Amino acid sequence: MYSPAFIRRLTALSLLGSLALGVPSGRAADAAAAALVPAPVPAAVAISRPTPAEVAVVTDNLQRFLAQADLATKAILAKYPDMLAVRPPRANPGLLPILNPDFRAKHEANLARAKQGDVDLLFMGDSITDLWRNAGPAGVVNPPFSGKAVFDKYYGAMKTANFGIGGDTTQGVLYRLRHGEGEGFQPKAIMLLIGTNNVIFGSPSAEIAEAVGAVVLELRRHFPAAKILLLGIFPRANPGDDIRKTVLDANAIIAKLHDGKNVFYLDIGAKLLDADGQIPPDIMSDKLHPTEKGYEIWAAAVKEPLAELMK
């Protein structure tokens, strides 16, 4: 059972924007470099990036302009050198397959479940998915961070695997799929909910959507026969907050991954909000993780779509 304090610790861990990676040498260095090659992304959500040749053309023209600028302009640019520069889109950190060392034990547990096989429905994601297994305190009505009772009600008779890890990002899911969690079984359907922790890292909506697309592509590579129920990132925080807008904008792009054949996008976010767009505390006590009632809303919303995908 996860306590509220434990959930807060997971959230704090997800705020760590980088991982301390050792610097190997020789073959280990080559293997590490290969592992950090950005994952491929579907064209539907790919960020448009200039080629090196295009960047070179613009850089050359900028240098010519600077060489011909008047003395006043040159003086200002000498004082503020970053005021005028060629800035192509950065490499998307959400595409790098990296696992937070704190998640190693749960990854190992997922590997053990994968080796057992016999999975019809795979749950993949972060803490919001992870907490489907949390029973909550005994005797508490509508406990926070608790989905087990609802899980047992809707999925208890199914052959399932829950590969949610609290605090995880698209980077972690990519790593986990490439290191055993995508082997040993072939589910009929996958319910994917990922990306909210990428929001916390400060990634813009386009990068988040692109990274979610990479996860979808990776799932398709490992589980070609499975139907993917791709959920929109759940709403969080308050209406008007930057983080809420980032989620909304990301979902608008993620929706483009829906193809009606292998990937089926579904945004149930509106069901988690009141008429004013607020997140009621009896649905998400911390405006991020569902309560038991929140999990009931989620399960009811996906019941028919999942049943259809698992036929």
N, C-alpha and C positions, 0 to 999 in steps of 0.2 A: 504494500500500500504506500502510495506517495503522499507525503504531508505537504501542506501549503509552503512550509519552509524549504522543503526539498525542491518544489516547483520554482520558488524564487531563486534558488541556487542555480537551477538549470538556466533560467532566464539570464542570470548574471553571467554565466559561462558563455552564453550565446552572444553576449556583448563584447567578448574578446575578439577584436577584429583580425587577429592573425595568430597563426600557430607557430610555435618554436620548432623548427625543423633542423635536424642534425645535418651536417655537411659531409656526406660520404665521399669516398674516392674510388677510382678504378671502375670496375663493373657495377658496383653499387651506385656510383654517381650516374652512370649511363642509365641504369634502371630507374633511378629517381627522376632523372630528366625526362625520360619517356613517359613516366607516370604523370608528369605535370604538363603534358601537352594538352591544350584546351580541347574539351570534348566537341565533337561535331554538333551542329544545330540544324533544325529543320528550316528550310527557306522561308516558311510562313512567319517566323519570328526572328529571323536573323537581322542583326543590326547592320545597316549599310556602312561599310568601311572603305576608305580609299586604298588603292593599291600603293605600294612603295613608290612606283613611278609617278603616280598622281601627287603624292606628298612631295616628291622631289621637285616637280614642276612648280608647285605653289611656293615651296621654300626658296627656290631659285628666284622667282619673281619677287618675293618679299625682300630678299637680299638686294635686288636691284633697286627696289623702291627706297630701301633704307640708305643705300649708297647715294641716292640722288636727293634725299630729304634735306630740307633747310637746316641751318644750325640750331634753331630753336627746337625743332622736332627731335633732332639728334640728341640734344641736351636732355630733353624730357625722357627719351627712351633710354639714355644712359643711366638716368636716375631711377627709372622704373622699367627694367629690362623685360619683365613679363607682361608689360602692357600690350605688346604687339608680338605675337608668335603664332606659328602653325601648330594647331592642337587637334590632331586627328582623334577619333574616339579611342579611349584606352582599351586595352585587352580586358575582357570580362573576367573578373576573379571568380565568378560563380560557375565558370566552366572548368575549373581546375579540380581534378579528383583528389581531394585531401580529406583525411579523417582526423577529427579532433582526438588526441590521445585519450581523453577522458571517456570517449565512447567505445574504447576497445573491448571492454567486457561485454557490452550489449551486442556489439558486432559479432563477437565469438558465440554468444547465445543464439543469434540469428543464423549463423553458419550451421550450428548444430541442428536447428529446426529445418534448415534447407536440406541438409543431408537426410533427414527423415523422409522427405518427399510427401506425397499424398496431400497436396494443397490445391483446393479449388478456387479460393478467394484470398488474394494477397492484399494486405493493408501496408502501404508504404508512406512514410512521412517523418514528421518531427514529434514534438511532445504532444501535440493535439491528437495525433494518431496513437502515440505511445500510451496515452492515458485511457484508451479504451479498456485496458486491463486493470485499471485502478479501481478498487472496490470502495474506497472512501471510508470514513469512520463509521463504526457500527451505531445504528440508532439515529443517525443524522438524516433528516429529510432533505432531499435535493442536495447532496453533498457536492462541494466544488471539486474540480479536477477528477471527476469520477465517472467512468463510462462502463464499468464492468457489468452492472445490472442490466443496462441497455444492450450491451454486447451479447450477453447470455440470452436475452430475450429474442434478439433478431438473428444472431449468428451462431448461437450455441450448438445448433445441430449441423452446422456446416463444417467442412474441412478448411480451416483458415490458418493463416500465418500473419502475425503482426510484426512488421519490421520497422515500426516507428521508433525513433530514438529522440528523446527530449533534447532540444537545443540544436538539432542537426539542421544542415543547410543543403542546398543543391550539390555543393561540393562533396559533402559526406555521402549523400545518396549515390552519386556517381562512383565514388570510391568503393562503397559497399557492394554495389552491383558488379563491379569489375573484380572484386576480390571475394567471390564465393556466394554472395547473396542472390546472384542471378543464375545459380546452377542447382541441379539436383531435383528440380520439379518444374512442372509446366501448368500454371494456374489457368482456369477458365477466364477469370476476370481479376483486374487489379484496381483498387481504389487509391488514387494518388492525391495527396494534399501536401504540398511543399512550397517554400518560398518566404514564409513570414519572417524567418530569422535572417534571410538575406536583406529584408527590409531594415532590420535593426542595424545591420552592418553599414547602412547608408547607401546601398546600391540603388540606382535609379530604376524606375519601372521597366524601361526597355531592357536593361541588363537582367533583371529578375525574370522577365518573360522569356528571354533568350535562354537563360539557364534552366528554367522549367522545361523548355522545349528540348534541351539536351538530355534531361532526365527521361522525358517521354521517348526520345529516340533510343536511349540506352535500354529502356524497358522493352521496346519493340525488338531490339537486337537479341535480347536474352529470352524473351517470351513472345515469339512471333505469332503464336496462335491465340494469345490472350486479348481480350477486349479491355481497354483502359478507360475507367471512369475518372476523368481528369476534373477535379474540383477546383473552382476558383478559390484563391486565397481568402480565408475568412476575414471579415471586417474586424478591425481592432481600433483601440483608442476612441476618440470622439469625432463627430462630424466637423469638418473644417480643418482638422489637424493634418499636418503634412503627411504623416504616416498613413492616415486613412486614404488620402488622395493617391499616394504611391501605390497602395494596394488596388484601388479602383482602376488606375491607369494600367497597371500590370495585367490585371484580369482582362481588360479590353483587348490586350495583345494576345494573352494566353488563349483566349477564346478562338483565335485563328487556327489553333492546332486541331480543332474538331474536324474530323473528316467523315463522320457518320458510318465508318467502316471498321476502323481499328481503335480510334480515339474518339471519345464522347465527352464533350465539355459540359459541365453543369455548375452553375453558380447558385448556391443556396444562401448566400449572404443575407439577402433581404429577409429571410425567415428568422434570422438571428437578431433583428433590429426591431425597435418599436416604431411607431408612426413618425417620430421626430428624427429617426436615424440613430438614436442612441442604442447602446448595448445594455439591455436590462441586467442587473446584477444577478437575477435568478437564472439567467441564461449563460452569462460569462461573468463570474465574480470579479475577475481581474481585467475584464475587457479584452481577453485573449483566449483563455482556456475554458472550454465549456464545462458547465455543471452537469449533473445527471440529466436535468431538464434539457440542457443544450444538446447533449448526446441523443436524447430522445427525438428532438427536432431533426437532427442530422440523419439519424437512422430512418425515420419516417420519410424524409425527403428523398432518400436514395433507394428506398426499398424496391419500388417498381423498376427504376432504371437498372439496378443491379440484377434483379431477377431476369430481366429481358436479356442482359448481356451474358448471363450464365447459362442460357438455354443451349 
